[in-house]
Amino acid sequence: MRFVILFFPLLFIACGDWIKQFPDEEQEFRYNYLLLKAYFYHPERIKEYSEYEGVPEVDSMYSSLNDTLGGWRYTRYYKPDTSEEVIGNIQNSERYYSFGFQRKIDSDTLIVTRVYPFSPATNAGLKKYDKLLFANDTTSLTGEQATDYLESDSLFANFTVFKVLRGTQVYTLQAMQKEEVRVPTVYLDSLIGIPYISVTEFTQRTNNPRGTYYEFAEYLKEIKGTKTAIIDLRSNRGGDIGHCSKMAAELVPLNKELVYDVRHRRRDEKNAIDTIHYFAKDYLDKEGAGIGINWIILMSRFSASCSERFIAAVKHNRPETVLIGENSYGKGIGQTYGYTYLKGLAYITSLQSFYPNGQTFHEVGIPPDRYVALNSPAAEYIAAIEAAAQSFPGMALAKRSLFHTQQETLPLVRKSKKTDLGMYYLF
């Protein structure tokens, strides 16, 4: 993976004496000034240091750069007392204390709909479609009580033994103990007979400790041999550049360029500009597992940043890919982040992404091939998906009934609970 990680302490050794002669708060202010001078993608907006005299706090300097889009400011500073929490949220999917499985109610019975791969539930042997009968032999999970246990694991004891109905057999599982479980960011369902992959964000550590790409790669193995598949990015606001780029590489020919970035960094005591081209072969040693599949991508006005990077790379290199939904958000800038002198957190816009042909989706978004509003009935999405699938080579003669082998219900739009994800590098 061609993914540069830079560490601030190595960049500012030469500036150490200039910083250390001042009190801590002044050192922190000066250090952040150097970071902005080194990385910010509009260095002309940064004033001379003397002009920031009297600025009340570090983030005021950041906010003066006017780096906003859609009402959200991207270049910002987090104080030391919040930096650890912010980095934890950036690098991890949502975490909660649980057994790690989801369920639904059908006829007053709790039915397991998903078991997270890395979880106590998996370790105990719970399976998708198991029907929950009892917890610790005393608590009935059917009838009127089922609703109480639908949304949360909080009512279950920390150590719980489940009795389940699997097919026609009743099984008593191994004991489960609750622990902190990361939520998956990739889900596999099926819609009208077509594999349907939802991606909620691109994150370094998810239910799979190696991150979103590795969740995605496992599902690509599961759908091997399929002719058509769907990826849902409708409310995916972005995330880690390395993961979304490597996922795009799985769908793009090995020798093709995905995107390129114009990136700012410190070199020779100045803000230097590098143009970095990313090819599928930078991430993979052989053709990706998604090459032989015709892809339909669902997107919306909330598909942003790394989602747009993924869509741009795939659509540019695989023009037969069908985009369904709304025009995307239009965030083609990325952030670099890292600790500051006093262990605050600097989050600085340092790059802009471009299609291989030099065009950008920043501030304009990516248009769909077939427009469907985000809040449209499921039937409208399904009709557009059917039409798209029928348009692929080799699919035009397929009988319409082929796409009605399963119930016509659109999976829920899954989305991260994070307020902003962005597209980012790690310092």
N, C-alpha and C positions, 0 to 999 in steps of 0.2 A: 504493500500500500504506500503510495507516494503521498505522505501526510506529514507535514513538518510540525514538530513540536519545539517551541522555543521557550527558554526559561529566562525570566527577567534578570535574575542575579548575574547571569553570564553576560548580559547585554550592557550592564551599567557598572561594571567593575571600575571602569575608567572615570566614572562620575562619582565614585564613592566619597572622595574627600570633599567635593563640593556639597554633598548632601549632609555628611556627618557633622559638619561644623554648626548645624542649626538644631534647635529643640525638636522634639519628636513630631509635633504637629506640623512644623514648618518643613521637616524632612519629608513627611508624608505628602504634603502639598507639592513640593518640588519634584519628588519621585513621580507622582502622577502626571505632572507637567511633562516630564521626560517621556513617559509612556505615550501620552497623546502625541507628542512631537514625533515619536518613533513609528506609531502604528496608524494613527487616524487617517482615513482615506481622503479627507479634504484638509491637508495641512495648512492651506492658505487661510482657513478660518481660525487658526490658533494665533492668539496675540503674543506679543513679547511678554516675557514673564513679569516685568515690572508693571504691566497694565492690569495684572490680577491682584495687585495689592489692595487690601480691604475686602476682598471676596470672602464671605463668611465661612465657607466650608468647601471641601474638595469637590463635592458633586455640583456645586454652583458653577465651577469651571467647566465641568462636563456639559451641563445643561446649556451653557452659553454657545455651544457649538451647533445647536439647532439641528441635531441629527434625529429627526422625527419622520414617521410615516404612519398614516392612518391614525394619528393621535397618540401613538406610542413612541417614546424616546428610547433609542437603542444604545447609544453611547452613554454609559452611566457608571457611577461609583457606588459600591456598597461598603458600609462601614465594617470594621473588624468584628463587631458583635453579631453581624448577620451574614458574614461572608461564607462561613462553613455551611450554613443552612442553604444558602443560594447555590453553592457549588454542588451540594448533595442533591438538590432538586434538578439541576442541570444534567448531572451525570447519571441519575437513576430514574427509572420509571416510578410511578406511584407505589408506595409501600404501605402495607397494613398488616396487623397482627391477625393471623388467620390460619386455616388449613389449606387454602389455595385451590378452591373449586367453586364453580358457579352452578346454579340450579334454577329450574322453573317449576311452576305448579301446573299439573294437568290432572283434572278430576280428583282434587284434594290429595294429590300425591306429589312429593318433591322428586323431580327427575334431574339427574346430573347432566348438565349441558356442556360443561367444559372442566377439565382437570389440568391445572397448570403443571407443565413438565417437571419443574424443579419446585417441589412442594411436599409437605407432609402427606397430602392426599394421595399423590403418586406413590410415595414410599409405602403407604399403607395398603395399596392395591385397589383404590377406588377407580372405577371405569366410567367413561361417558355412557349415558343412558341407564346407569344403575338407578333403581328406585330406592329412596331412603325409607326404611321401615322404623328402626329404633336407634336411639343414641344411649349407650351404656345400659341397654336392656330395659331401662325404666321409662324413658321418654319416647312416647309415640310421635312419629313425624308424619303421620297421615291424618286425614280428616280435618277438623277445624284447627288443629294445632299447626298444620303445615305452613300456613301463612306467616306465623310468628318467626319461622326459621328461614324465610325466603331470602331476605336481603343481606343478612349479617351472620357472622359466626359468633357474635358476642354472647348469645344465650347458651351456646354449648360450653361444657366444661373444658378446661385447658387440655386434659387428657380425655379423649372420647373414642369409644369403640362403636363403630357403626354396623348395623345389620342392614343388608341391602338385598333387594330382589334383582337378580340378573337373569333375564330370560324367564325361565320357570324355576330356577334354583335360588334358594336363600343362602347367602354367605355372611359370615361374621368376619369382618376385616381386622387387620392388625390395629393396635391403638395408634391414634394420631395425637401429636402434641402441637399446639399452636406455636407459631413462630413468625417473625417478620418475613413476609413474602412480597417479592416485587411482582407487580402486575405485568403480564405480557403486553407487548406493543404490536404483535402480529397475530391475527386470528384467521383460521381457515374454515369457511362454510361452503355451502353450495347453493346456487340460485338457478332455477330452471335447468338443472343438469350441468351447470358450468361451475368449475371451481372459483371460489370467491374469496380473495385474500384482502383483509382489512389491515391497514397499517395506521396506528394512531399517532406515532411520533418516531423519531430516529434518535436512539439513546444508547449511551455507552454500556450501561448495565441495566438489564431488564430481568424478567423471570429467568431468561438465559443469562448467566453472568457475563457472557461475552458480548451481549448487546443485540440490537434490532436485526442487524444483518444476519446473524446466525439463526435467529428465529425464522427469518424469511427463507434462508437456505434450506432449512429442514422441511418447510412446506413445499418448496420447489421439488424436493425429492419425492414428496408424497404425490404430487400431481404429474409426475413424469409420464409422458406419453399422451397427455391431453392435447387437443388441437387448439382450444380457446380457453382463456382464463381472464378473470376480472381482478383488478386491483382498485381498492377503494381508498382514496386519499381526501375525501370530501371535507373533513375537519382537521386534517393534519397540518399543524402550523410550522413544522420543520424539526430541526435538531442538529445532530452531529454530521458534519460534512463527510467524514470517512465512511459512515454507515450508509448514508443515502447514495453516495457515489458508487460504492461497491455493489449495492443492490441494483443500480442502473446497469452496471457492468455485466450483471448476470443476464440481461435482456438484449445487450448490444453486441454486435460482432467484435471480436477480440482486437482487431486492428483499427477500430474506429475511435475518434475523439468524442468524449462525452460532453465536456464543457471546457472553458478556460476561465481562469480568474486573473484579475488585475489586483495585485496584493501589495500593500504598503508594509514596510518593515525598516528597522534601523540598520544602516550600513554606512561605515566610514563617518560616523557622527551625524548622519543626515537621514531624512525620511526617503528611503529608496523605493522604487516601484518595480516589481517583478511581474512578468506575465507567465503564468504557469498553465500548461496544457495537460489535461487529464485524459488518458486513453483507457479503454477497458483493460488492456494488457497490463496497465499499472497496478491493477487490483487482482487479476486472475491469471493463472498459468494456462488455462485452456478455455474453450468456448463455454459461455455461461449456460446454466441449466434451463434458462428461459428463452433461449434462442429459437427453438423449434415451436414455440407457442405463439398464437395470435393473441394480442393483448388488447383489452378494453380497460381504460382507466376512467374511474369516476372522480370528479373533482368539483370544487365549489369555490365561492368567493373567500372561503376560509382556508383553502389549500395554499400554503405560503412557504416561501423560503426554500428549505431543503426538499419539500414536496415539489416545488416548481423546478428545482435543479434536477430532480429525478425525472419529472415529466418532460422537461426540455431535452435531456439527454436521450431519452427513449424515443420521443416523437421525431426528433431531428434525424436519428439514425434508422428508425423503423417507421417511416411515414404512413404505413398501413395501419399502425396503431390508432384506435378510435378513442377520442376523448369525449366523454359525456358529462354534461353538467353545466356549470357556470364558468365565466371567466375567472381565472385564479387571482389571488390577492395582489401580486406584483411586487414581491420583496426579493430583489436580486442582489442584496448586500449581505455580507457575513461579518461576524464578530470574532475577535480574538479576546480571550479572557485569561486572567491569572491573578495571583496574589501580589499585593503591593508591599511597600516597605514595612508597614505596620500590620500586615496580614489582612488589610482590606481586600476588596475585589475590584479590579478594573475590568470593564466589559466595553470593548472599543470596536466600532465598525472599522474594519481594515481592508475589506475587499469587495469587489463587485464581480458577479458572474456573467458570462456571455455564452451564447450558442457558439459552436465552432465557426459559423459564418460571420461572427462579429456582432450580431444583433443581441439585444438584451431584453429580458422580461421585467426588469426593474421598473416600477411605477406604471407598467402597462399590463402586466399579467400575461397569461397564456389563454388564448380563446379555445372553446370547445369545438369539436366537429359537429356535435349534436347538442343543442341547448335543452337542458332540463333544469328547472329551478330547484333549489335545495329542498324546499318544503313541498314539492310536488308529490302527488300520490304514487305509491309504489308501482302502479300499473304503467305510469308514464316512463319510469326508469326501465321497467322490464321490456316495454315495447321498443325503446331505443336500444337496449342490449340485444334483443332478438334481431333487430334490423342490422346492427353492427356485426353480429356473429354470422348472419346470412351473407354479408358482403365479403367475407374473407374468401380467398381462393380455396376451392375444394369444398366449400360449405354451401354454395349457392343451390345445389341440387338436393340438399338434405331436406327431409320432410319437416314441415313446421312442428309436427308432434314431437320431434326429437327434443325440442326445448321446453316441453311441458311434462317431463317425467317426474318432476317434483313440485311441491306446493309453491305457488307464485307469491312468496312473501319476501320482501327485501329485508336483509339483515339490518339491524339498528345501526345508525351512524355512531360508531364508537369514536370517542375523542378524548384526548388528554385533558386532565383537570388543570394543567398548568396555564397560567395566564399568558405567558409568552415563551416560545421555544427558540425562535430564531434559526440561524444557520451559523455554526461556529467552529472555530479551531480552539485548541487548548494551547496556551503559551508554552 
